[in-house]
Amino acid sequence: MFSRTRTTSVAVALAVTAGTAVTVAQASDSGASRHATGHEAAEGAWTAAWAAAPQRPSTNFKANWSEAGFDDQTLRQVVRVTEGGDRARIRLSNRYGASPLRIASATVARTAGTKGADVERGSVRRLTFGGAGSATVPAGGQLASDEAGLDLGRFESVTVTLHLAGTTGPATFHAQSFATSYRAQGDHTADTGARAFKESTESWYYLSGVDVRDSRTAGGRGTVPRRTGVVLFGDSITDGFASSTDTNRRWSDALAERLAKSGTPRPVLNSGIGGNMVLNDSAWYGDKGTGRFRRDALDLPGAKTVVVLEGVNDIGFSETDKPTYKPAPVVSAEQLIAGHRELIRAAHDKGLKVVGATLVPLGGSDHYGARAAAVSDAFNAWVRTSGEYDAYVDLDRALADPADPERIRPAYDSGDHLHPNDAGYRAMARAVDLGTL
């Protein structure tokens, strides 16, 4: 991996809102809302330990509940944090909601085991918002809960439960979670068992982040160091498409585990969206990368480094007539590079280090064609040689089949010749020079 030294620092400040009957003021894409309480730690003490990029409602995926929304139902979602602490809060997004979102009640708990709707007895914590047990998020808004005293270890599974007492309308969600979420009728936020949760789906709804802090950090009362986060930004390959469900086998998981084993643990946040493009918005695959970069990467609490892997959809969607791959304009290497330069400038303006990744081999996939291959080669050459990124990771060479470098090595291929399997995602993590992070 090529690298050049850059000294950066970042403190993420969230807009302050308050209230008793709590209604959260609409927040812009460049930040999230939080509620100020007299005992809350300084905002800079929070570290994002898990994240998911919000998307507009869509039925273009496995059976999900986003377009129908919820009506007097409890939603239980399981995520794995990549940093620990003794205080936790959640972040919620109603970015694509058509109406205000009413959170009647919410809890956070340690998951019983690593998956499933059961939670550990004695760990359930009621969440508050500006001191109130409920909150309303206007359409387009976001909010963070107050802190809850909950000891969480690195790589521990956390269960967030929301009671949505009214009719929500279409729900802001993250389409492809590769993790199971659960739904029950009525209010079951305090349940420790799974009996009421009879429905399931592989998407996340409204939940965009879990943050942690430790009261023993230098910003608190002790000496535990606060670790800055690494954000992986991109499309379905970052999102973890084709990884094994409920096993945390995305490349973000593999990188976080490798960092921990190396003795330099860092939280790793996944800001991938399946089908996402750098240059064009999609009704199915999210806002374009240049439009969502600040919200989904740069403004995450504690973020210090961003790794960008994106562009294969920009160049590959035009190779097929699949309806969901629209818009699909023909994109040149120069246009794609210009989009990445915009991401680099935005990261540097925020004081973050930004690492570029070469596009992975796409031979044999529905994204492949002579034009797409030529653009991919030109773009990858720019990443390797231009020096415009602070560093780069060569995922193309890490995954390429030695016998046919246009294709993914068979041992790393999920079967569609575009997305890695679990072993491929581990190979991606191994390709990163940890010193550049």
Helices and strands as residue ranges (DSSP letters): E 15-17, E 33-35, G 43-45, E 47-51, E 71-80, E 85-93, E 101-103, E 105-110, E 125-126, E 135-137, E 142-144, E 148-152, E 157-167, E 173-174, E 181-185, E 199-201, E 204-205, E 207-213, E 229-234, H 236-239, H 251-261, E 268-272, H 289-293, I 294-298, E 303-309, H 312-316, G 317-319, G 323-325, H 333-349, E 353-357, H 370-385, E 391-393, H 395-399, E 400-401, E 404-408, G 410-412, H 422-430, G 434-436
